[in-house]
Amino acid sequence: MAELSETRRLAEAVLLPGFAGTTAPDWVRRRLAEGLGGVILFGRNVVDDEQVAALTSALRSERDGVVVGIDEEGGDVTRLDVGKGSFVPGPLALGAAGDPELTASVAAALGERLAACGATVNLAPCADLTLAAEDPGIGVRAFGSDPAAASPHVAAFVTGLQKYGVAACAKHFPGHGAATEDSHLSLPVLPRTAAELREVELVPFAAAIDAGVRTVMSGHLVVREWGDEPATFNRTALVDVLRGELGFTGAVITDALEMGAVSGAYGRHDGLGEASVRALLGGADALCLGGAAFDAETLDRTAEAIVAAVTEGRLSLERLADAAARTASLGTSPAPATVQPVDCSLGLSAARAALRITGTPRLTGPSLVVDVQTEPGIAAGPMPWGLGAHLAELVPGTRTLSVSPDDVSTVLAEASSAESVVIVTREAHRHPAVREFLAGLSTVDYIRVETGVTGPETGPGPRIDTFSGSYVSLRAAAEHLARS
């Protein structure tokens, strides 16, 4: 390939694409050598820590300063532990445990592991708040709903994660929690005034900035007082408020630009290019294209759209160069470390501290564990791990059953021969079919384990709330039941 022009090199320097497979495709390695900003890793790229470390080493061998991002929030949103569930509980569980020092320790353990795997940026923590009962996107990914209570945990997570040289990323500015639409699919308009945002949603972001967070992720969210453009494209949001009012000086990274909330508005083939240009004009620096598995042709079209915007005078070369420099600042490699066996002890202690027990959950013998399945969230994806395997290990004779909410008759039949019944739900309050399912079990004495946000209903019988679907949270719940 001919040597890239300076404008084309800068255009590629702000791009962070995803790719398919557990080894880097040739086109990714070639583009990194030529100046591509970096990559975003997802579960499709992960086998185990040793493989990820080898992958990132291969990427970095192409050029020093490659940005390697990963979406490892802990809890439900995990990439390193996509096969069995995270070794640490998620933010809402840490918020429920109520100990920011514990949160900092958990984040430090996560940062140490990510550093050994070769990541330079972790797209966490969520500085969002859990504000809307029907919110489809945040839920257990936030530390809570009270900004005063959640903010110390956000700051602690940033401090702990960055201890080992991995950049933290506070997301999704200005805060997704009040949204009732999923920005993966459509563009949410926040039912909030700018004054309300300053009093509530922006408080955890200010705490993250005060803690020295190195990057902030923009959310694809509209605030009407700031205009009709989503925050990712909006200079009022990113320049006036985030940088001006809150004093953030680090890199702004976008949420994935292929999401329906932004690129979907501009057509199938040129959507990413137009979204990329608008994000740079709005004040964003690093452009995350990581949600989809990209190819060289898609990358070319996106870079060409940015170059065309500069050529046409729509985007200044100075703005592009500034964005490229801020993106490059996220490529600082953590100190070399050796991958260690995953230690769940700290995460398990945190998960135990987070449990909320209602009534007296008590097994009378080997149980039937029923996992009620609902459509997985797009951010977390499928969560194939469950409570049953843990309880079967601790209480021999335990049986497991995975059902949809319309399988009441199956559960009633199986429950008739079980000494104890445990029903596992995930945010039942958001799913009318699950609420109907539970109502259909009125003749069954069961223990309910809720792994999501606690809804307004309490329901009959004893209950355990874990506030997370992580490996350690489910293990903690199983331990509690086994001791009963």
Salt bridges, closest charged atoms under 4 A:
GLU6 OE2 - ARG9 NH2 2.81
GLU12 OE2 - ARG8 NE 2.92
GLU12 OE2 - ARG31 NH2 2.84
GLU34 OE1 - ARG31 NE 3.92
ASP49 OD2 - ARG113 NE 2.78
GLU62 OE2 - ARG29 NE 2.69
ASP71 OD2 - ARG79 NH2 3.07
ASP71 OD1 - LYS171 NZ 2.78
GLU73 OE2 - ARG141 NH2 2.76
GLU73 OE2 - LYS171 NZ 2.74
ASP76 OD2 - ARG426 NH2 2.06
ASP81 OD1 - ARG113 NH2 2.84
ASP128 OD2 - HIS172 ND1 2.92
ASP182 OD1 - HIS184 ND1 2.69
GLU201 OE2 - ARG192 NE 2.86
ASP228 OD1 - ARG224 NH1 2.98
GLU229 OE2 - ARG278 NH1 3.15
GLU245 OE2 - ARG198 NH2 2.80
GLU274 OE2 - ARG278 NE 2.73
GLU274 OE2 - ARG314 NH2 2.66
ASP285 OD2 - ARG243 NH2 2.94
ASP285 OD1 - ARG319 NH2 2.76
ASP285 OD1 - ARG326 NE 3.89
ASP300 OD1 - ARG8 NH2 2.75
ASP300 OD1 - ARG31 NH2 2.46
ASP322 OD2 - ARG319 NH2 3.09
ASP322 OD2 - ARG326 NE 3.33
GLU393 OE1 - ARG475 NH1 3.06
GLU414 OE1 - ARG399 NH1 2.64
GLU427 OE1 - ARG430 NE 2.83
GLU450 OE1 - ARG448 NH2 3.01
GLU457 OE2 - ARG448 NH2 3.02
GLU457 OE2 - ARG463 NH1 3.68
ASP465 OD1 - ARG463 NH2 3.05
GLU479 OE1 - ARG352 NE 2.93
